[in-house]
Amino acid sequence: MSTVVDTVKTIVDPILETHHFELADIEFVKEGGSWYLRVYIDKPGGITLNECVLVSEALSEKLDAMSPDPIPQAYFLEVSSPGAERPLKNQRDFENALGEYIHISLFKKQAGQKVFEGFLKALDADTLTLEVKDKARRKTLTFERAGIANARLAIEF
């Protein structure tokens, strides 16, 4: 349903710009027989519940006023923060995560593993470099971006 996502993005972007928020992601998914339109927003320092409500009300009002209805089926609208372990999906997300502790999952094993956590030290169009713990030492590993299945911010323990 990328047309719903594209439509919602064009509607929500000006709302977010007005308040200096950023769009983290949009999902339109069917779960357990119900449709959910999820809009994830953020800002430096984190987003508040009141800010989510503000965006939800403004977006709902704009969607309800559109004719023809861009989302003909019934759905639940959820506007929330992407959370402390937000996914890293695009170049801007990775750039904002430089120096941060992240989690990556690979399509194929590298150094005998498919999952790594460490500090994102460098990034270019084709690779990213993590500083990972290896027992009591730290080592630097470089990964092909095309080989990364998932990436997200992580909490270091």
Backbone torsions as a table, in degrees:
resi	resn	phi	psi	omega
1	MET	NA	48.4	-177.5
2	SER	-64.8	-25.1	179.3
3	THR	-65.9	-36.3	176.1
4	VAL	-65.1	-46.7	179.7
5	VAL	-60.3	-45.2	179.6
6	ASP	-62.4	-43.2	179.2
7	THR	-62.8	-46.9	-179.4
8	VAL	-63.4	-39.0	179.5
9	LYS	-60.0	-44.5	-179.7
10	THR	-65.8	-28.5	179.5
11	ILE	-81.3	-42.1	-174.1
12	VAL	-79.4	-29.0	-178.0
13	ASP	-53.4	-49.5	179.5
14	PRO	-64.2	-33.2	177.4
15	ILE	-63.3	-45.6	-178.8
16	LEU	-67.0	-40.6	178.7
17	GLU	-58.9	-42.5	-179.9
18	THR	-56.3	-37.3	-175.6
19	HIS	-101.4	3.6	-179.9
20	HIS	62.1	38.5	174.4
21	PHE	-102.2	163.9	176.5
22	GLU	-119.9	149.7	176.6
23	LEU	-85.7	120.8	178.5
24	ALA	-90.5	-39.5	-177.9
25	ASP	-173.1	159.9	172.0
26	ILE	-134.9	135.1	175.3
27	GLU	-128.6	141.3	169.2
28	PHE	-128.6	102.4	-171.4
29	VAL	-132.8	153.6	175.4
30	LYS	-103.2	124.7	179.1
31	GLU	-134.3	123.4	177.5
32	GLY	56.7	37.0	177.3
33	GLY	86.2	-4.9	179.4
34	SER	-117.5	148.0	176.9
35	TRP	-93.7	141.0	179.1
36	TYR	-128.3	128.9	171.5
37	LEU	-105.5	110.4	-177.3
38	ARG	-111.6	126.1	178.4
39	VAL	-119.3	119.4	-179.1
40	TYR	-103.8	124.3	-177.7
41	ILE	-125.0	159.5	-179.1
42	ASP	-156.0	173.3	173.0
43	LYS	-160.1	161.4	176.6
44	PRO	-56.1	131.4	-178.2
45	GLY	89.7	-6.8	177.2
46	GLY	96.5	157.5	-177.4
47	ILE	-101.0	147.6	179.8
48	THR	-100.5	165.8	177.0
49	LEU	-61.5	-42.5	179.4
50	ASN	-62.3	-35.4	178.0
51	GLU	-69.7	-36.1	175.2
52	CYS	-64.0	-42.2	178.7
53	VAL	-62.8	-43.3	178.9
54	LEU	-56.3	-49.0	-179.1
55	VAL	-68.2	-41.4	179.5
56	SER	-58.5	-46.7	-178.8
57	GLU	-65.6	-43.1	-180.0
58	ALA	-65.8	-43.2	179.4
59	LEU	-66.2	-44.4	179.4
60	SER	-59.4	-43.6	179.6
61	GLU	-61.1	-44.8	-179.9
62	LYS	-66.9	-41.7	178.7
63	LEU	-64.2	-42.3	-179.3
64	ASP	-64.7	-28.8	-177.3
65	ALA	-82.8	-11.1	-176.5
66	MET	-77.6	139.5	176.3
67	SER	-139.4	125.1	0.7
68	PRO	-71.9	160.1	-178.8
69	ASP	-62.0	121.5	-178.7
70	PRO	-72.2	-14.6	179.8
71	ILE	-131.7	86.1	-173.5
72	PRO	-67.7	-28.2	179.6
73	GLN	-81.6	156.5	176.1
74	ALA	-66.6	143.9	-179.2
75	TYR	-153.6	162.8	173.4
76	PHE	-104.5	132.0	176.8
77	LEU	-97.4	126.2	176.9
78	GLU	-126.8	124.1	175.4
79	VAL	-117.4	122.8	-175.8
80	SER	-151.9	175.1	173.9
81	SER	-76.5	150.1	174.7
82	PRO	-72.7	-9.9	176.5
83	GLY	90.9	171.4	-178.0
84	ALA	-65.3	-28.5	179.7
85	GLU	-109.7	51.3	-176.7
86	ARG	-61.7	143.2	177.8
87	PRO	-66.4	149.0	174.1
88	LEU	-106.2	108.7	-172.1
89	LYS	-113.5	-28.8	-175.5
90	ASN	-132.1	176.7	-175.9
91	GLN	-57.5	-43.2	-179.5
92	ARG	-61.2	-41.1	178.1
93	ASP	-59.2	-45.5	179.8
94	PHE	-65.9	-41.5	179.2
95	GLU	-62.2	-41.5	178.5
96	ASN	-67.1	-22.1	-178.1
97	ALA	-90.8	-1.2	178.1
98	LEU	-55.7	129.3	-178.1
99	GLY	87.4	-9.6	-178.7
100	GLU	-91.9	162.4	177.2
101	TYR	-85.8	123.6	-177.1
102	ILE	-129.9	165.1	178.2
103	HIS	-119.6	132.0	173.8
104	ILE	-128.5	146.1	172.1
105	SER	-118.3	136.1	-177.3
106	LEU	-104.1	156.2	173.8
107	PHE	-70.7	-39.6	-179.3
108	LYS	-126.3	151.7	179.6
109	LYS	-62.2	143.8	171.8
110	GLN	-134.8	132.2	-176.3
111	ALA	53.3	35.7	176.4
112	GLY	78.0	7.5	-177.7
113	GLN	-134.9	158.8	173.3
114	LYS	-112.5	-10.3	-176.7
115	VAL	-125.3	132.8	179.8
116	PHE	-138.7	147.9	171.8
117	GLU	-132.6	139.6	178.3
118	GLY	178.5	-176.2	-179.7
119	PHE	-85.7	129.2	177.7
120	LEU	-74.2	109.5	-174.5
121	LYS	-97.4	-33.5	-177.4
122	ALA	-151.7	159.4	-174.3
123	LEU	-156.7	135.5	169.0
124	ASP	-141.3	-171.8	-174.8
125	ALA	-61.7	-29.2	-173.4
126	ASP	-111.4	-22.0	-174.2
127	THR	-137.6	163.6	167.3
128	LEU	-137.0	150.8	-176.6
129	THR	-119.5	128.1	178.1
130	LEU	-114.1	145.1	167.9
131	GLU	-101.0	112.1	-174.9
132	VAL	-113.1	155.8	174.6
133	LYS	-82.7	135.8	174.6
134	ASP	-129.2	90.1	-172.6
135	LYS	61.4	-117.3	-177.6
136	ALA	-92.4	-4.5	-177.7
137	ARG	-108.3	164.6	172.3
138	ARG	-112.5	140.9	176.0
139	LYS	-136.2	159.2	-177.8
140	THR	-105.1	128.8	178.7
141	LEU	-125.5	141.8	177.7
142	THR	-112.1	137.4	-176.8
143	PHE	-125.1	140.4	173.2
144	GLU	-71.7	129.3	-178.2
145	ARG	-63.8	-31.7	178.7
146	ALA	-65.4	-21.5	-179.2
147	GLY	-90.5	1.6	-178.2
148	ILE	-92.3	119.1	179.7
149	ALA	-79.4	-44.2	-178.9
150	ASN	-144.9	149.3	173.8
151	ALA	-144.4	144.5	177.7
152	ARG	-156.2	160.7	170.7
153	LEU	-65.7	154.3	-179.5
154	ALA	-137.9	162.6	176.1
155	ILE	-104.7	124.8	-178.0
156	GLU	-81.3	130.8	177.3
157	PHE	-107.6	NA	NA
